[in-house]
């Protein structure tokens, strides 16, 4: 039995193993979801507070669908889920969502924003980079492999050109490139360590910043004279030196990851180049410092890498990282649950950086499935994870949610299926391959509208923060993207609502499509009163009811 396993055994079991020697039958370690719940509650100590109750099926289904696919669960799937009495239905739903093409698309959006921060195109088509990410998540590519590919790509070969956007579209500018590498892969924003050791964070040193810069110091942009494509070339010379503007102290560093051992260049050889750099040829050294960056980053010795991605995935699901801000890991900013962060990070590493594994274990924990309302007198801090988080929808989540609520997603799915069946009568929309084709067709059809919505809501919004603005309100009240889809006769949700026989049915179907839940009795009564207040004006009343719910605070958040 390896030492890593002993930690999870109860003390009595551990003593029995030590006394008895080799034992054939041993207790299995608890699942990661169980460890999560134990350690979340354990940090409370003697001042323990009872957590919120479990979320109901409506809340859970909407939350987990938005978190794993970036879109609400469909009304048909929601009704089926709620009616299911099997105790394993939540795990089955999680598995289905993680296996869906929508999962890959959502993770593509999430990591595109993280890695590229909505930068405009310079050398690489953003759509090509997005497709590289989507395929990577569709294949469930291990995250360490994905990071390695992104940090190593030079754009010289078609096989890695799309992945090279991370470096090429920042044009290897030290201030931009080194900062983003530290932020998104190490969880450390070391911008303020360029000119001196960080003035406020004791363990952010100039040598850390320039240690990362040293990996890229010998790299340069090369424009191929034939294809005119820009790519990365490399040379064999170029070292990093720095001077503190505070003390005047001079320093020099080879490539290094924070405080880990410095990388040492191999002994020089008689001919150091595979391709000697000149005006017509991109330099390709036999030993390339830049190509040491990826392996050093994902090395098992670099704990910062796995702690960072674990913290980000936890924040994606729970609304709050163990370390906040997410890019401010340092000795004075300790994790809220240090042991749990270490446990999750090591488990992710031991499962070959399988993000689906980590996402599922978090989603299956009681901590994730708690209700987002608190019945006690004083709301516990977000870092306690005793109550479900309320997270703002990202611009992409909001765009897809809006178009689904109005019936546009369903309409485009129906059109895609009809088109595929027309071309192939044997087309089975339930097969995995068909689901991918349908999702791709729907995404292509909706991309112009999605982009318009994102442009409005990304102006003052990142993937993790939300600030309402006048533009947001004006869009929801007067935006053509909404107004056009509230007109009857075009196959949108409004047609279904107007076809309802009773005002109660109208209210229930509106709430299911907008909030993924049924209205409370008081909400149902208000909806009926509103619809019936103006006889003969049902269309206007239904349109206003829809607008009212779409403009609400509940709609704008994952709860």
C-alpha positions, 0 to 999 in steps of 0.5 A, spaced: 500 500 500 502 506 497 503 512 503 498 516 499 493 511 501 494 511 508 492 518 509 485 516 508 484 510 512 481 511 519 486 510 525 483 504 527 484 501 520 491 503 520 493 501 526 490 494 525 495 494 518 501 496 522 500 490 527 497 485 523 502 486 517 500 484 510 493 484 510 489 481 504 482 485 505 483 492 506 478 498 506 477 502 500 479 509 501 473 514 501 471 517 494 473 524 493 466 527 494 466 524 501 473 527 502 470 534 500 464 534 504 468 531 510 474 537 510 469 542 508 465 541 515 472 539 519 475 546 518 469 549 522 472 546 528 468 547 535 464 553 532 460 548 527 454 551 524 449 546 520 449 547 513 443 549 508 439 543 506 440 540 499 437 543 493 431 541 490 431 537 483 429 544 480 435 548 483 440 542 482 438 541 475 439 548 472 445 549 476 449 543 474 447 544 467 449 551 467 456 549 470 457 543 466 454 545 459 453 553 460 446 552 458 440 551 462 437 544 462 431 543 457 424 543 459 423 536 457 429 533 460 428 537 466 421 534 467 423 527 466 429 528 471 424 531 476 419 525 475 425 520 476 425 517 483 431 513 482 436 515 487 442 515 482 439 520 478 443 526 479 449 522 478 446 520 471 445 527 469 452 529 471 455 523 467 450 525 461 452 533 461 459 531 461 459 526 455 455 532 451 458 536 446 455 542 450 460 540 455 466 541 450 463 548 448 462 551 454 469 549 457 472 552 450 468 558 452 471 558 459 478 557 457 478 561 451 477 567 456 482 565 461 487 564 456 486 569 451 482 575 455 478 576 449 484 579 445 483 581 438 486 577 432 493 578 430 496 572 427 492 566 429 484 566 427 481 566 434 476 561 431 481 556 430 484 557 437 477 556 439 476 549 435 483 547 438 480 548 445 473 545 443 476 538 440 481 538 446 475 538 451 471 533 447 477 528 447 477 529 454 485 531 453 489 531 460 489 538 462 497 537 463 497 535 456 493 541 453 498 546 457 504 543 454 501 543 447 499 551 448 506 553 451 510 549 446 506 551 440 511 555 435 506 556 429 510 553 424 506 546 423 499 546 421 498 541 427 500 546 432 498 553 429 492 554 432 495 552 439 500 557 438 495 563 438 497 564 446 504 566 444 503 569 437 498 573 438 501 576 444 507 577 440 512 574 445 512 581 449 515 580 455 510 584 459 504 581 456 506 573 456 510 572 462 504 576 466 499 571 463 503 565 464 504 566 471 497 568 472 493 562 468 498 557 469 501 558 476 496 562 480 501 568 481 500 575 478 507 577 478 506 584 474 509 588 480 515 584 480 518 586 474 522 592 477 523 589 484 521 584 489 514 585 490 513 591 494 507 588 498 507 580 497 514 577 500 514 571 496 514 574 489 521 575 487 524 579 481 528 572 480 521 569 479 518 573 474 525 573 470 525 566 471 519 565 466 522 570 462 528 566 461 524 561 457 522 566 452 528 570 452 531 567 446 525 566 442 523 571 436 517 572 431 519 570 424 515 571 418 516 566 413 517 569 406 513 564 402 507 563 406 507 570 410 505 567 416 508 569 422 511 564 427 516 563 433 523 562 431 529 561 436 536 562 437 542 559 442 544 566 445 540 570 450 540 571 457 536 575 462 539 580 467 535 585 472 536 590 476 532 592 482 530 599 482 529 600 489 536 597 491 540 597 485 542 590 486 543 586 479 541 579 478 541 574 473 537 568 472 537 562 467 530 559 466 526 557 473 519 555 476 519 560 482 523 557 487 524 550 484 531 548 481 534 552 475 534 549 469 542 548 466 543 549 459 547 542 456 554 543 454 555 546 447 556 542 441 560 544 435 553 545 431 548 547 435 542 548 430 538 544 426 536 550 422 541 556 422 537 563 423 537 567 417 532 572 413 529 566 409 529 561 415 526 560 422 532 558 427 531 551 430 536 550 435 538 543 437 537 545 444 531 550 445 530 553 452 523 555 450 521 548 449 523 547 456 517 551 459 512 546 458 515 540 461 517 545 467 510 547 468 507 541 468 512 537 472 510 533 478 515 538 482 511 544 480 506 544 485 503 551 483 501 548 477 496 543 479 494 547 485 492 553 481 488 549 476 484 545 482 483 552 485 480 555 478 475 548 477 473 549 484 471 556 483 468 555 477 463 550 480 463 553 487 463 560 486 469 562 490 476 559 490 480 556 496 484 562 494 481 569 492 483 572 487 485 566 483 491 569 481 494 571 488 497 565 491 502 567 496 504 565 503 500 571 506 493 569 502 492 562 505 487 557 502 480 557 506 481 549 506 488 548 505 488 540 506 482 540 501 486 544 496 492 539 496 488 533 496 484 535 490 490 537 487 493 531 488 487 527 486 487 530 479 494 529 478 493 522 480 487 521 475 492 524 469 489 531 470 482 529 468 478 535 469 471 531 468 473 527 474 474 533 478 468 536 476 464 530 477 466 529 484 465 536 486 458 536 483 457 529 487 459 532 493 453 535 498 457 541 499 456 543 491 448 540 492 446 545 497 440 550 497 442 557 495 438 560 500 439 560 508 434 559 513 439 562 519 439 568 522 446 570 519 449 568 512 455 564 513 461 567 509 462 564 502 468 561 504 465 556 508 461 552 503 455 551 508 450 554 503 450 554 495 453 559 491 450 565 487 454 566 481 453 571 475 452 568 468 458 569 464 457 573 457 457 566 454 452 563 459 447 568 459 447 569 451 445 561 450 441 561 456 437 567 453 436 564 446 434 557 449 429 561 454 426 564 448 426 558 444 431 559 439 436 554 441 430 549 440 428 552 433 435 551 431 435 544 433 429 542 430 431 545 423 438 541 424 435 535 425 430 536 419 436 537 415 440 531 417 434 527 416 432 530 409 439 528 407 439 521 410 433 518 412 436 513 417 439 519 421 439 518 428 439 524 433 440 520 439 447 517 437 453 520 440 455 522 433 449 525 431 449 529 437 455 532 435 453 534 428 447 537 431 450 541 436 455 544 431 450 546 426 446 549 432 452 553 434 454 555 427 447 558 426 446 562 432 454 564 432 452 571 430 447 572 435 451 569 441 457 574 439 452 580 439 449 578 446 456 577 448 459 584 446 454 587 450 455 583 456 462 582 456 464 590 456 464 590 463 464 583 465 469 578 465 468 570 466 468 571 474 465 578 475 459 581 474 457 589 474 450 591 471 450 597 466 445 601 463 447 597 456 445 591 459 438 594 461 437 597 455 439 591 451 434 587 455 428 592 455 429 594 447 434 589 444 432 587 437 435 580 439 429 579 444 424 583 441 424 579 434 423 573 438 417 575 442 413 576 435 408 570 434 408 565 428 416 564 428 416 558 432 419 561 438 416 560 445 411 565 445 407 561 440 407 555 445 405 560 451 399 563 446 397 556 445 396 554 452 389 553 454 389 557 461 393 562 464 395 558 470 399 553 464 402 560 461 405 562 468 407 555 469 410 554 462 414 561 462 417 559 469 419 552 467 423 555 460 426 562 464 427 559 471 427 552 470 422 551 476 415 552 477 412 558 480 411 558 487 403 559 489 404 566 490 408 567 483 403 563 480 397 567 482 400 574 480 402 571 473 395 569 472 392 576 475 397 579 470 395 575 464 388 576 465 388 583 467 387 586 460 382 581 456 383 581 449 390 583 450 393 576 452 399 576 447 402 583 450 401 580 457 405 574 455 410 578 452 411 583 458 411 577 463 417 574 459 420 580 459 419 581 466 422 574 468 428 575 463 430 582 466 430 579 473 436 578 478 434 571 479 435 570 471 442 573 471 445 568 476 446 561 477 443 559 484 
